[in-house]
Amino acid sequence: MYIKYQMFTGTHNNEKMELQELFHLYKRAGFGISLKKAKEKLSKKREDIIEDLFQSSKKATQLEVPVDEIKDLVKMSSGKISKETRDEIRKLSRQKLLDFNREWIYRMADTNEQLRERMTLFWANHFVVRGRNIVYLQSFNNTLRKHALGNFRDFVVAVAKEASMLNYLNNQQNRKKKPNENFARELMELFTLGEGQYSEKDIKEAARAFTGWRHNFKGDFAFREKIHDFESKAFMGKTGNFDGEDIVDIILEQPQCAYFISKKIYNYFVSHEANEDHIEEMADIFRVNYDISEVMRHVFMSKWFYDKSIMGTKIKSPTDVLVGMMRIVPYKFKKTKELVYVQKLLGQELLNPPNVAGWSGGKKWIDSNTMMVRLKLPSVLLSDGIISFDVKGEFEDSLTEFNKKKNVGRRLDVESDWNFFENEYKKSSHAELASVVLGANLQEEAKSFMDSLEKESKAEYCIQLMSIPEFQLC
Amino acid sequence: MKRRTFIKRSGLASSVLFVPNFLKAHNELWPVTLGNKKLVIIQLSGGNDGLNTIVPYTNDVYYKNRVSIAQKKQDLLLVDGEVGFHSALSNFKNLFDDGYVTIMNNVGYPNPVRSHFRSTDIWQTASASNEILKTGWVGRYLDGVAKDPVGAIEVDDMLSTLMKGEKINGIATKNARLLYNTTKEPYFAKVLENSKDKHLSEHNLGYLYKTAIDAKSSAGYIFEKTKVYKSSWEYPKNSFGKQLKTVSEFINSGLKTQIYYTSLGGFDTHANQVNSQKKLLGTYSDAIAAFVNDLKNAGTFKDTIILTFSEFGRRVKQNAANGTDHGAANAVFLMGENLKNPGMFNKPSSLLDLDSNGDIKYEIDFRQIYTSLLKKWLHTDTEAIISGNFEPLDLV
């Protein structure tokens, strides 16, 4: 199945992989690999190592927090739900969302389905939703997981039918008599084609095709014929009695769509600086049948993916920082609230993106304040350090809550598993440890700094390595 | 160095710090054209109910829609034959009577969004309702005019979108000493020591180092410049009072920073709003009066303009929980010593011509206010800061 890649001169063949390439692959396609496992893999051929990534992500293990309590409350109140029940559901839901956030972080830190989880995180910032309903959001998140490496057309349709999406982009209010264009616009602008690739008329016609796409209270998709516009629509040069799926098909016929998605993948997995040749390469492959795995395989097989200008030059997202540390020294928050506190300080609370466009990433993660927090984080999380920053309140907070913030120096209640670390690295040299923490190429960048450190214990050395700016790159 | 020493003890390793030359000249970098005018921006976060703040006490529509939460005429601080202020605003009223306040009614934007997040984004990025901008308008001011992170300070520990530019971000701090001490901790010192070998380029690693060095340099500048001056003025003892006191100390100690941003939260009054809004308005009014008087006393009020906004107003019709839901256009306050139009800038809404949600329609676009302040107060072009052409108003 690799034969088709031979047409690109820049594709790797059967040679072996360098250790630093392997670290790079696992940091970008997953969340990191331990030195032991990396060494085991080195004896394999490059294409087999990459195939391993896909094989271990064959399954899509759902991520779930128990929501029976909420479902029972819904069931018990047959017909109209009282205000008290509604408030109770809302309160439960808010707590469960935090739990889900925490479980998601832990999942990324210890899953073997690394590529699938990485893709899920990527798509969550592509098909962006916000919401308060854990039942809907959990279902949405698992739909991302399910289709993360599948067919893009099926993915778009599935996402469009999710309650979270129908709510967030107001398709729930999209009726024949009063069309709502929000979903139709973002479908084209953010999810498939990009700005300026469609007309305002296209948006209006597409919105008509999605009328009646709704969900019921349980969150299941429910097409409502009564409010669907069955009349003819003229969309992107075609005319017919289109429904939502037809619109998705016509969008995918536009060559721009594969290009747009490839560019987004390139931006996230490879570099913020677009290389048009590489993106076109990807788009050519993606366009054939919109198979996400194929385009990802091409990226990981490409020589340019392992170029010096690419490896170790991407700014980690806050999630990457937290999860990356966990993969080296496993740690757990005893209080979920404190995890969220840290995420907020770093600027990325999972399930709570800033707007429909998601987090911009790259340099946008970094300002003086987040930089200070990032440098301080390893000692705060792994070594009982103190942090004295307050997070912004919620819009819903009361004055009393507003007044609570006092810059009190706090210790976070975190339990770190140094035994795991000692076990994993007792036989490694300091240099080897540095190559795991920083990646081999960054290790060179930080050489003079590392020379200045006293290498008393590996644990100390590890924390120090995590406290320098190089650790913020991958 | 022992692990515990490295991690825990601060200050020790920072005695000799290497600071690259180009960062030493903090003051020399400052564009000479910048004046000493200050702009303080305050967000009443959560969506203040403007109708119960600036109350149209002669309007029957108001009373009909606000059966259980309307402010009665006898409780109000009457301004004219049309409106009165909420009773908690007595200190604010004094400022108003002294001619230090301009109240603009019905400020908003076309196709209003009723989500806190999105509408805050719109106000902070100065975007249109269906346009997503990733930088804040103050951030763009930093990019194009101040060209220095210290050009704008948010009195908070996290930086809002408002303060983020394409190239330059402002600084967030509630406590200059704390910020300074953070940058003196060992890992920061290490970063600076290490940075001498780096070519601080535009690449990501250079950017990280540069940001860390900027943070250190800014924190140092703010701390050194402000550590001596302490305001002796009495402020209300709450977080908001403390924040404004901090702003006053920053301004009065001669910090070159031109724009300050801070917020007061808690205005999302969906239920039982009468008491909670009363407390909030009282907090706002008392603290802002202390702030203005403190500045006046120090002789800096004449160079300061204070802008107060909320991401949206609230629905005209109250809800069943004795509260109000998210609305649209709202009142905006401007304070200063030499306002062009102190008093009521325009008439409040008649409440007869509402939008399809039952919300007040906008009459003044908020970007007109930004444009006026940028052009006439900070004397800068708005082209690269505000997208679109907005007619400035006769405010300052």
Interface residues (C-beta under 8 A of the other chain):
Chain A: R130 R185 T313 K314 I315 K344 L345 G347 P354 N355 V356 A357 S360 G362 K363 K364 I366 D367 S368 N369 T370 M371 M372 L375 K376 S379 S383 D384 G385 S388 F389 D390 V391 K392 G393 F395 E396 D397 S398 L399 T400 E401 F402 N403 K404 K405 K406 N407 E445 A446 S448 F449 S452 L453 E454 E456 S457 A459 E460 I463 Q464 S467 I468 P469 E470 Q472 L473
Chain B: M1 K2 R3 F6 I7 K8 S45 G46 G47 H116 F117 R118 T120 D121 N130 I132 K134 P149 D156 D157 M158 L159 S160 T161 K164 N169 G170 I171 A172 K174 N175 L178 L179 T182 T183 E185 Y187 F188 K190 V191 E193 N194 D197 H203 N204 L205 Y207 L208 Y209 T211 A212 D214 A215 S218 A219 N238 S239 F240 L264 G265 G266 D268 S276 K279 L280 T283
